[in-house]
Amino acid sequence: MKYKTLRQARADSGMTAEKAATAAGCDRTTLYRIEDGQNLPSRDLARALFELYEGAVPLGAIYDPDFFQAVDAAA
């Protein structure tokens, strides 16, 4: 099952990184690092991103993208 990445969901929403980060409650650098897989978000930030993108990105893919991809590929 293919899912959207955070970056794809943000692009589809038409939001800039600055607006998305502000709406989610973090700074732009943090959002970029999460989108690039360099940082994992806190539970609260993962939930905020899930709500911001209206569920377009599964919560598991936001919170732990590597694990989610492995599970998704095995399904």
PyMOL Python script that loads the backbone (N, CA, C, O; Angstrom):
from pymol import cmd

cmd.read_pdbstr("""\
ATOM      1  N   MET A   1       0.851  -1.187   0.000  1.00  0.00           N
ATOM      2  CA  MET A   1       0.000   0.000   0.000  1.00  0.00           C
ATOM      3  C   MET A   1       0.890   1.242   0.000  1.00  0.00           C
ATOM      4  O   MET A   1       1.727   1.405   0.888  1.00  0.00           O
ATOM      5  N   LYS A   2       0.721   2.078  -0.948  1.00  0.00           N
ATOM      6  CA  LYS A   2       1.518   3.303  -1.049  1.00  0.00           C
ATOM      7  C   LYS A   2       0.854   4.416  -0.259  1.00  0.00           C
ATOM      8  O   LYS A   2      -0.369   4.555  -0.273  1.00  0.00           O
ATOM      9  N   TYR A   3       1.638   5.179   0.406  1.00  0.00           N
ATOM     10  CA  TYR A   3       1.139   6.307   1.181  1.00  0.00           C
ATOM     11  C   TYR A   3       1.933   7.554   0.829  1.00  0.00           C
ATOM     12  O   TYR A   3       3.020   7.477   0.257  1.00  0.00           O
ATOM     13  N   LYS A   4       1.376   8.695   1.178  1.00  0.00           N
ATOM     14  CA  LYS A   4       2.073   9.958   0.945  1.00  0.00           C
ATOM     15  C   LYS A   4       3.130  10.177   2.004  1.00  0.00           C
ATOM     16  O   LYS A   4       2.996   9.737   3.146  1.00  0.00           O
ATOM     17  N   THR A   5       4.184  10.866   1.601  1.00  0.00           N
ATOM     18  CA  THR A   5       5.182  11.299   2.567  1.00  0.00           C
ATOM     19  C   THR A   5       4.728  12.646   3.129  1.00  0.00           C
ATOM     20  O   THR A   5       3.817  13.277   2.593  1.00  0.00           O
ATOM     21  N   LEU A   6       5.358  13.069   4.193  1.00  0.00           N
ATOM     22  CA  LEU A   6       5.039  14.382   4.752  1.00  0.00           C
ATOM     23  C   LEU A   6       5.275  15.487   3.726  1.00  0.00           C
ATOM     24  O   LEU A   6       4.466  16.405   3.596  1.00  0.00           O
ATOM     25  N   ARG A   7       6.358  15.396   3.016  1.00  0.00           N
ATOM     26  CA  ARG A   7       6.675  16.433   2.026  1.00  0.00           C
ATOM     27  C   ARG A   7       5.617  16.460   0.914  1.00  0.00           C
ATOM     28  O   ARG A   7       5.216  17.537   0.473  1.00  0.00           O
ATOM     29  N   GLN A   8       5.164  15.288   0.459  1.00  0.00           N
ATOM     30  CA  GLN A   8       4.118  15.228  -0.565  1.00  0.00           C
ATOM     31  C   GLN A   8       2.813  15.817  -0.040  1.00  0.00           C
ATOM     32  O   GLN A   8       2.135  16.568  -0.741  1.00  0.00           O
ATOM     33  N   ALA A   9       2.467  15.473   1.194  1.00  0.00           N
ATOM     34  CA  ALA A   9       1.227  15.996   1.784  1.00  0.00           C
ATOM     35  C   ALA A   9       1.291  17.510   1.917  1.00  0.00           C
ATOM     36  O   ALA A   9       0.302  18.201   1.673  1.00  0.00           O
ATOM     37  N   ARG A  10       2.454  18.026   2.303  1.00  0.00           N
ATOM     38  CA  ARG A  10       2.602  19.485   2.419  1.00  0.00           C
ATOM     39  C   ARG A  10       2.473  20.140   1.054  1.00  0.00           C
ATOM     40  O   ARG A  10       1.800  21.162   0.916  1.00  0.00           O
ATOM     41  N   ALA A  11       3.114  19.561   0.045  1.00  0.00           N
ATOM     42  CA  ALA A  11       3.027  20.119  -1.303  1.00  0.00           C
ATOM     43  C   ALA A  11       1.582  20.079  -1.812  1.00  0.00           C
ATOM     44  O   ALA A  11       1.101  21.041  -2.411  1.00  0.00           O
ATOM     45  N   ASP A  12       0.903  18.965  -1.569  1.00  0.00           N
ATOM     46  CA  ASP A  12      -0.489  18.842  -2.003  1.00  0.00           C
ATOM     47  C   ASP A  12      -1.400  19.852  -1.313  1.00  0.00           C
ATOM     48  O   ASP A  12      -2.392  20.303  -1.884  1.00  0.00           O
ATOM     49  N   SER A  13      -1.049  20.196  -0.080  1.00  0.00           N
ATOM     50  CA  SER A  13      -1.867  21.146   0.672  1.00  0.00           C
ATOM     51  C   SER A  13      -1.609  22.591   0.233  1.00  0.00           C
ATOM     52  O   SER A  13      -2.399  23.487   0.532  1.00  0.00           O
ATOM     53  N   GLY A  14      -0.494  22.809  -0.480  1.00  0.00           N
ATOM     54  CA  GLY A  14      -0.141  24.151  -0.919  1.00  0.00           C
ATOM     55  C   GLY A  14       0.494  25.000   0.164  1.00  0.00           C
ATOM     56  O   GLY A  14       0.676  26.203  -0.020  1.00  0.00           O
ATOM     57  N   MET A  15       0.833  24.388   1.295  1.00  0.00           N
ATOM     58  CA  MET A  15       1.451  25.129   2.398  1.00  0.00           C
ATOM     59  C   MET A  15       2.951  25.220   2.220  1.00  0.00           C
ATOM     60  O   MET A  15       3.599  24.286   1.748  1.00  0.00           O
ATOM     61  N   THR A  16       3.484  26.352   2.605  1.00  0.00           N
ATOM     62  CA  THR A  16       4.938  26.477   2.671  1.00  0.00           C
ATOM     63  C   THR A  16       5.407  25.734   3.910  1.00  0.00           C
ATOM     64  O   THR A  16       4.608  25.426   4.795  1.00  0.00           O
ATOM     65  N   ALA A  17       6.692  25.448   3.974  1.00  0.00           N
ATOM     66  CA  ALA A  17       7.242  24.792   5.159  1.00  0.00           C
ATOM     67  C   ALA A  17       7.044  25.667   6.390  1.00  0.00           C
ATOM     68  O   ALA A  17       6.762  25.168   7.480  1.00  0.00           O
ATOM     69  N   GLU A  18       7.193  26.960   6.208  1.00  0.00           N
ATOM     70  CA  GLU A  18       7.023  27.893   7.331  1.00  0.00           C
ATOM     71  C   GLU A  18       5.599  27.822   7.888  1.00  0.00           C
ATOM     72  O   GLU A  18       5.414  27.749   9.103  1.00  0.00           O
ATOM     73  N   LYS A  19       4.602  27.844   7.017  1.00  0.00           N
ATOM     74  CA  LYS A  19       3.209  27.793   7.462  1.00  0.00           C
ATOM     75  C   LYS A  19       2.872  26.450   8.092  1.00  0.00           C
ATOM     76  O   LYS A  19       2.189  26.395   9.115  1.00  0.00           O
ATOM     77  N   ALA A  20       3.348  25.370   7.485  1.00  0.00           N
ATOM     78  CA  ALA A  20       3.078  24.040   8.024  1.00  0.00           C
ATOM     79  C   ALA A  20       3.730  23.874   9.396  1.00  0.00           C
ATOM     80  O   ALA A  20       3.116  23.338  10.319  1.00  0.00           O
ATOM     81  N   ALA A  21       4.960  24.329   9.523  1.00  0.00           N
ATOM     82  CA  ALA A  21       5.666  24.213  10.796  1.00  0.00           C
ATOM     83  C   ALA A  21       4.948  25.010  11.886  1.00  0.00           C
ATOM     84  O   ALA A  21       4.756  24.517  12.998  1.00  0.00           O
ATOM     85  N   THR A  22       4.560  26.220  11.570  1.00  0.00           N
ATOM     86  CA  THR A  22       3.849  27.056  12.536  1.00  0.00           C
ATOM     87  C   THR A  22       2.531  26.401  12.944  1.00  0.00           C
ATOM     88  O   THR A  22       2.195  26.363  14.128  1.00  0.00           O
ATOM     89  N   ALA A  23       1.791  25.889  11.974  1.00  0.00           N
ATOM     90  CA  ALA A  23       0.508  25.247  12.265  1.00  0.00           C
ATOM     91  C   ALA A  23       0.682  23.998  13.123  1.00  0.00           C
ATOM     92  O   ALA A  23      -0.176  23.685  13.948  1.00  0.00           O
ATOM     93  N   ALA A  24       1.792  23.283  12.930  1.00  0.00           N
ATOM     94  CA  ALA A  24       2.044  22.059  13.687  1.00  0.00           C
ATOM     95  C   ALA A  24       2.701  22.330  15.044  1.00  0.00           C
ATOM     96  O   ALA A  24       2.713  21.460  15.915  1.00  0.00           O
ATOM     97  N   GLY A  25       3.244  23.532  15.218  1.00  0.00           N
ATOM     98  CA  GLY A  25       3.855  23.881  16.496  1.00  0.00           C
ATOM     99  C   GLY A  25       5.340  23.606  16.587  1.00  0.00           C
ATOM    100  O   GLY A  25       5.855  23.301  17.662  1.00  0.00           O
ATOM    101  N   CYS A  26       6.034  23.713  15.460  1.00  0.00           N
ATOM    102  CA  CYS A  26       7.484  23.537  15.484  1.00  0.00           C
ATOM    103  C   CYS A  26       8.105  24.588  14.568  1.00  0.00           C
ATOM    104  O   CYS A  26       7.393  25.397  13.973  1.00  0.00           O
ATOM    105  N   ASP A  27       9.420  24.574  14.457  1.00  0.00           N
ATOM    106  CA  ASP A  27      10.058  25.513  13.539  1.00  0.00           C
ATOM    107  C   ASP A  27      10.320  24.819  12.197  1.00  0.00           C
ATOM    108  O   ASP A  27      10.245  23.595  12.091  1.00  0.00           O
ATOM    109  N   ARG A  28      10.625  25.615  11.193  1.00  0.00           N
ATOM    110  CA  ARG A  28      10.815  25.105   9.835  1.00  0.00           C
ATOM    111  C   ARG A  28      11.955  24.097   9.754  1.00  0.00           C
ATOM    112  O   ARG A  28      11.841  23.093   9.051  1.00  0.00           O
ATOM    113  N   THR A  29      13.044  24.349  10.460  1.00  0.00           N
ATOM    114  CA  THR A  29      14.181  23.435  10.437  1.00  0.00           C
ATOM    115  C   THR A  29      13.780  22.068  10.974  1.00  0.00           C
ATOM    116  O   THR A  29      14.150  21.040  10.409  1.00  0.00           O
ATOM    117  N   THR A  30      13.029  22.060  12.057  1.00  0.00           N
ATOM    118  CA  THR A  30      12.562  20.793  12.629  1.00  0.00           C
ATOM    119  C   THR A  30      11.677  20.059  11.634  1.00  0.00           C
ATOM    120  O   THR A  30      11.814  18.849  11.452  1.00  0.00           O
ATOM    121  N   LEU A  31      10.772  20.783  10.990  1.00  0.00           N
ATOM    122  CA  LEU A  31       9.900  20.153   9.997  1.00  0.00           C
ATOM    123  C   LEU A  31      10.721  19.554   8.866  1.00  0.00           C
ATOM    124  O   LEU A  31      10.474  18.417   8.465  1.00  0.00           O
ATOM    125  N   TYR A  32      11.683  20.290   8.349  1.00  0.00           N
ATOM    126  CA  TYR A  32      12.533  19.763   7.276  1.00  0.00           C
ATOM    127  C   TYR A  32      13.252  18.488   7.725  1.00  0.00           C
ATOM    128  O   TYR A  32      13.324  17.519   6.970  1.00  0.00           O
ATOM    129  N   ARG A  33      13.774  18.488   8.929  1.00  0.00           N
ATOM    130  CA  ARG A  33      14.502  17.314   9.425  1.00  0.00           C
ATOM    131  C   ARG A  33      13.581  16.111   9.585  1.00  0.00           C
ATOM    132  O   ARG A  33      13.985  14.977   9.330  1.00  0.00           O
ATOM    133  N   ILE A  34      12.361  16.354  10.001  1.00  0.00           N
ATOM    134  CA  ILE A  34      11.388  15.263  10.105  1.00  0.00           C
ATOM    135  C   ILE A  34      11.026  14.764   8.708  1.00  0.00           C
ATOM    136  O   ILE A  34      10.968  13.556   8.480  1.00  0.00           O
ATOM    137  N   GLU A  35      10.784  15.674   7.779  1.00  0.00           N
ATOM    138  CA  GLU A  35      10.464  15.279   6.409  1.00  0.00           C
ATOM    139  C   GLU A  35      11.597  14.475   5.771  1.00  0.00           C
ATOM    140  O   GLU A  35      11.343  13.559   4.989  1.00  0.00           O
ATOM    141  N   ASP A  36      12.833  14.810   6.098  1.00  0.00           N
ATOM    142  CA  ASP A  36      13.997  14.118   5.535  1.00  0.00           C
ATOM    143  C   ASP A  36      14.358  12.841   6.291  1.00  0.00           C
ATOM    144  O   ASP A  36      15.260  12.113   5.876  1.00  0.00           O
ATOM    145  N   GLY A  37      13.668  12.560   7.392  1.00  0.00           N
ATOM    146  CA  GLY A  37      13.952  11.372   8.178  1.00  0.00           C
ATOM    147  C   GLY A  37      15.144  11.507   9.095  1.00  0.00           C
ATOM    148  O   GLY A  37      15.617  10.511   9.642  1.00  0.00           O
ATOM    149  N   GLN A  38      15.643  12.723   9.278  1.00  0.00           N
ATOM    150  CA  GLN A  38      16.786  12.944  10.166  1.00  0.00           C
ATOM    151  C   GLN A  38      16.367  12.969  11.625  1.00  0.00           C
ATOM    152  O   GLN A  38      17.143  12.587  12.500  1.00  0.00           O
ATOM    153  N   ASN A  39      15.149  13.415  11.895  1.00  0.00           N
ATOM    154  CA  ASN A  39      14.614  13.483  13.258  1.00  0.00           C
ATOM    155  C   ASN A  39      13.267  12.774  13.291  1.00  0.00           C
ATOM    156  O   ASN A  39      12.524  12.788  12.310  1.00  0.00           O
ATOM    157  N   LEU A  40      12.963  12.160  14.416  1.00  0.00           N
ATOM    158  CA  LEU A  40      11.631  11.615  14.643  1.00  0.00           C
ATOM    159  C   LEU A  40      10.873  12.621  15.501  1.00  0.00           C
ATOM    160  O   LEU A  40      11.435  13.171  16.448  1.00  0.00           O
ATOM    161  N   PRO A  41       9.611  12.865  15.182  1.00  0.00           N
ATOM    162  CA  PRO A  41       8.848  13.834  15.960  1.00  0.00           C
ATOM    163  C   PRO A  41       8.409  13.253  17.301  1.00  0.00           C
ATOM    164  O   PRO A  41       8.338  12.036  17.476  1.00  0.00           O
ATOM    165  N   SER A  42       8.122  14.132  18.225  1.00  0.00           N
ATOM    166  CA  SER A  42       7.507  13.693  19.473  1.00  0.00           C
ATOM    167  C   SER A  42       6.112  13.179  19.154  1.00  0.00           C
ATOM    168  O   SER A  42       5.601  13.402  18.056  1.00  0.00           O
ATOM    169  N   ARG A  43       5.503  12.502  20.097  1.00  0.00           N
ATOM    170  CA  ARG A  43       4.147  11.999  19.888  1.00  0.00           C
ATOM    171  C   ARG A  43       3.190  13.140  19.580  1.00  0.00           C
ATOM    172  O   ARG A  43       2.364  13.033  18.674  1.00  0.00           O
ATOM    173  N   ASP A  44       3.296  14.232  20.331  1.00  0.00           N
ATOM    174  CA  ASP A  44       2.395  15.366  20.119  1.00  0.00           C
ATOM    175  C   ASP A  44       2.603  16.007  18.751  1.00  0.00           C
ATOM    176  O   ASP A  44       1.633  16.377  18.089  1.00  0.00           O
ATOM    177  N   LEU A  45       3.845  16.139  18.324  1.00  0.00           N
ATOM    178  CA  LEU A  45       4.112  16.737  17.016  1.00  0.00           C
ATOM    179  C   LEU A  45       3.652  15.805  15.898  1.00  0.00           C
ATOM    180  O   LEU A  45       3.113  16.269  14.893  1.00  0.00           O
ATOM    181  N   ALA A  46       3.858  14.503  16.059  1.00  0.00           N
ATOM    182  CA  ALA A  46       3.378  13.548  15.052  1.00  0.00           C
ATOM    183  C   ALA A  46       1.870  13.652  14.901  1.00  0.00           C
ATOM    184  O   ALA A  46       1.354  13.648  13.784  1.00  0.00           O
ATOM    185  N   ARG A  47       1.172  13.745  16.005  1.00  0.00           N
ATOM    186  CA  ARG A  47      -0.289  13.882  15.956  1.00  0.00           C
ATOM    187  C   ARG A  47      -0.701  15.207  15.318  1.00  0.00           C
ATOM    188  O   ARG A  47      -1.675  15.262  14.568  1.00  0.00           O
ATOM    189  N   ALA A  48       0.034  16.261  15.615  1.00  0.00           N
ATOM    190  CA  ALA A  48      -0.286  17.571  15.018  1.00  0.00           C
ATOM    191  C   ALA A  48      -0.105  17.524  13.504  1.00  0.00           C
ATOM    192  O   ALA A  48      -0.921  18.083  12.771  1.00  0.00           O
ATOM    193  N   LEU A  49       0.948  16.868  13.024  1.00  0.00           N
ATOM    194  CA  LEU A  49       1.169  16.743  11.586  1.00  0.00           C
ATOM    195  C   LEU A  49       0.092  15.871  10.945  1.00  0.00           C
ATOM    196  O   LEU A  49      -0.378  16.168   9.847  1.00  0.00           O
ATOM    197  N   PHE A  50      -0.293  14.806  11.624  1.00  0.00           N
ATOM    198  CA  PHE A  50      -1.365  13.940  11.128  1.00  0.00           C
ATOM    199  C   PHE A  50      -2.654  14.740  10.945  1.00  0.00           C
ATOM    200  O   PHE A  50      -3.321  14.629   9.916  1.00  0.00           O
ATOM    201  N   GLU A  51      -2.992  15.536  11.936  1.00  0.00           N
ATOM    202  CA  GLU A  51      -4.207  16.349  11.863  1.00  0.00           C
ATOM    203  C   GLU A  51      -4.065  17.458  10.816  1.00  0.00           C
ATOM    204  O   GLU A  51      -5.013  17.751  10.088  1.00  0.00           O
ATOM    205  N   LEU A  52      -2.900  18.063  10.744  1.00  0.00           N
ATOM    206  CA  LEU A  52      -2.675  19.138   9.786  1.00  0.00           C
ATOM    207  C   LEU A  52      -2.916  18.660   8.357  1.00  0.00           C
ATOM    208  O   LEU A  52      -3.524  19.369   7.555  1.00  0.00           O
ATOM    209  N   TYR A  53      -2.441  17.459   8.043  1.00  0.00           N
ATOM    210  CA  TYR A  53      -2.588  16.919   6.695  1.00  0.00           C
ATOM    211  C   TYR A  53      -3.812  16.013   6.574  1.00  0.00           C
ATOM    212  O   TYR A  53      -3.940  15.240   5.624  1.00  0.00           O
ATOM    213  N   GLU A  54      -4.696  16.123   7.541  1.00  0.00           N
ATOM    214  CA  GLU A  54      -5.998  15.445   7.529  1.00  0.00           C
ATOM    215  C   GLU A  54      -5.889  13.950   7.256  1.00  0.00           C
ATOM    216  O   GLU A  54      -6.686  13.383   6.508  1.00  0.00           O
ATOM    217  N   GLY A  55      -4.892  13.319   7.872  1.00  0.00           N
ATOM    218  CA  GLY A  55      -4.728  11.876   7.761  1.00  0.00           C
ATOM    219  C   GLY A  55      -4.144  11.392   6.449  1.00  0.00           C
ATOM    220  O   GLY A  55      -4.103  10.185   6.211  1.00  0.00           O
ATOM    221  N   ALA A  56      -3.685  12.304   5.582  1.00  0.00           N
ATOM    222  CA  ALA A  56      -3.108  11.900   4.288  1.00  0.00           C
ATOM    223  C   ALA A  56      -1.840  11.073   4.467  1.00  0.00           C
ATOM    224  O   ALA A  56      -1.499  10.254   3.614  1.00  0.00           O
ATOM    225  N   VAL A  57      -1.147  11.290   5.577  1.00  0.00           N
ATOM    226  CA  VAL A  57       0.047  10.520   5.913  1.00  0.00           C
ATOM    227  C   VAL A  57      -0.301   9.722   7.170  1.00  0.00           C
ATOM    228  O   VAL A  57      -0.666  10.316   8.185  1.00  0.00           O
ATOM    229  N   PRO A  58      -0.198   8.397   7.130  1.00  0.00           N
ATOM    230  CA  PRO A  58      -0.517   7.600   8.314  1.00  0.00           C
ATOM    231  C   PRO A  58       0.336   8.008   9.515  1.00  0.00           C
ATOM    232  O   PRO A  58       1.510   8.351   9.373  1.00  0.00           O
ATOM    233  N   LEU A  59      -0.266   7.966  10.676  1.00  0.00           N
ATOM    234  CA  LEU A  59       0.440   8.357  11.895  1.00  0.00           C
ATOM    235  C   LEU A  59       1.715   7.535  12.076  1.00  0.00           C
ATOM    236  O   LEU A  59       2.747   8.073  12.475  1.00  0.00           O
ATOM    237  N   GLY A  60       1.650   6.263  11.793  1.00  0.00           N
ATOM    238  CA  GLY A  60       2.835   5.411  11.910  1.00  0.00           C
ATOM    239  C   GLY A  60       3.956   5.840  10.986  1.00  0.00           C
ATOM    240  O   GLY A  60       5.130   5.722  11.336  1.00  0.00           O
ATOM    241  N   ALA A  61       3.604   6.342   9.801  1.00  0.00           N
ATOM    242  CA  ALA A  61       4.610   6.804   8.844  1.00  0.00           C
ATOM    243  C   ALA A  61       5.241   8.108   9.293  1.00  0.00           C
ATOM    244  O   ALA A  61       6.377   8.409   8.926  1.00  0.00           O
ATOM    245  N   ILE A  62       4.516   8.879  10.080  1.00  0.00           N
ATOM    246  CA  ILE A  62       5.064  10.132  10.613  1.00  0.00           C
ATOM    247  C   ILE A  62       5.971   9.835  11.794  1.00  0.00           C
ATOM    248  O   ILE A  62       7.074  10.373  11.894  1.00  0.00           O
ATOM    249  N   TYR A  63       5.500   8.976  12.687  1.00  0.00           N
ATOM    250  CA  TYR A  63       6.218   8.725  13.926  1.00  0.00           C
ATOM    251  C   TYR A  63       7.440   7.835  13.742  1.00  0.00           C
ATOM    252  O   TYR A  63       8.465   8.046  14.390  1.00  0.00           O
ATOM    253  N   ASP A  64       7.340   6.852  12.873  1.00  0.00           N
ATOM    254  CA  ASP A  64       8.459   5.936  12.652  1.00  0.00           C
ATOM    255  C   ASP A  64       8.464   5.475  11.195  1.00  0.00           C
ATOM    256  O   ASP A  64       8.053   4.353  10.901  1.00  0.00           O
ATOM    257  N   PRO A  65       8.927   6.332  10.282  1.00  0.00           N
ATOM    258  CA  PRO A  65       8.827   6.024   8.854  1.00  0.00           C
ATOM    259  C   PRO A  65       9.559   4.759   8.423  1.00  0.00           C
ATOM    260  O   PRO A  65       9.065   4.045   7.550  1.00  0.00           O
ATOM    261  N   ASP A  66      10.705   4.459   8.998  1.00  0.00           N
ATOM    262  CA  ASP A  66      11.448   3.257   8.597  1.00  0.00           C
ATOM    263  C   ASP A  66      10.671   1.991   8.941  1.00  0.00           C
ATOM    264  O   ASP A  66      10.554   1.086   8.114  1.00  0.00           O
ATOM    265  N   PHE A  67      10.147   1.929  10.144  1.00  0.00           N
ATOM    266  CA  PHE A  67       9.360   0.771  10.561  1.00  0.00           C
ATOM    267  C   PHE A  67       8.095   0.659   9.719  1.00  0.00           C
ATOM    268  O   PHE A  67       7.730  -0.433   9.282  1.00  0.00           O
ATOM    269  N   PHE A  68       7.430   1.784   9.494  1.00  0.00           N
ATOM    270  CA  PHE A  68       6.199   1.778   8.730  1.00  0.00           C
ATOM    271  C   PHE A  68       6.451   1.275   7.305  1.00  0.00           C
ATOM    272  O   PHE A  68       5.659   0.495   6.778  1.00  0.00           O
ATOM    273  N   GLN A  69       7.529   1.707   6.689  1.00  0.00           N
ATOM    274  CA  GLN A  69       7.854   1.247   5.332  1.00  0.00           C
ATOM    275  C   GLN A  69       8.094  -0.250   5.309  1.00  0.00           C
ATOM    276  O   GLN A  69       7.651  -0.933   4.386  1.00  0.00           O
ATOM    277  N   ALA A  70       8.789  -0.770   6.313  1.00  0.00           N
ATOM    278  CA  ALA A  70       9.061  -2.212   6.370  1.00  0.00           C
ATOM    279  C   ALA A  70       7.762  -3.003   6.514  1.00  0.00           C
ATOM    280  O   ALA A  70       7.578  -4.020   5.847  1.00  0.00           O
ATOM    281  N   VAL A  71       6.873  -2.545   7.373  1.00  0.00           N
ATOM    282  CA  VAL A  71       5.588  -3.207   7.567  1.00  0.00           C
ATOM    283  C   VAL A  71       4.749  -3.092   6.303  1.00  0.00           C
ATOM    284  O   VAL A  71       4.123  -4.061   5.872  1.00  0.00           O
ATOM    285  N   ASP A  72       4.739  -1.919   5.720  1.00  0.00           N
ATOM    286  CA  ASP A  72       3.961  -1.664   4.507  1.00  0.00           C
ATOM    287  C   ASP A  72       4.446  -2.548   3.364  1.00  0.00           C
ATOM    288  O   ASP A  72       3.632  -3.076   2.606  1.00  0.00           O
ATOM    289  N   ALA A  73       5.740  -2.713   3.233  1.00  0.00           N
ATOM    290  CA  ALA A  73       6.312  -3.529   2.152  1.00  0.00           C
ATOM    291  C   ALA A  73       6.003  -5.009   2.351  1.00  0.00           C
ATOM    292  O   ALA A  73       5.840  -5.750   1.382  1.00  0.00           O
ATOM    293  N   ALA A  74       5.923  -5.437   3.608  1.00  0.00           N
ATOM    294  CA  ALA A  74       5.656  -6.845   3.902  1.00  0.00           C
ATOM    295  C   ALA A  74       4.186  -7.209   3.693  1.00  0.00           C
ATOM    296  O   ALA A  74       3.846  -8.383   3.544  1.00  0.00           O
ATOM    297  N   ALA A  75       3.321  -6.195   3.683  1.00  0.00           N
ATOM    298  CA  ALA A  75       1.874  -6.478   3.557  1.00  0.00           C
ATOM    299  C   ALA A  75       1.469  -6.845   2.157  1.00  0.00           C
ATOM    300  O   ALA A  75       0.293  -7.107   1.903  1.00  0.00           O
TER     301      ALA A  75
END
""", "prot")
cmd.dss("prot")
cmd.show_as("cartoon", "prot")
cmd.util.cbc("prot")
cmd.orient("prot")
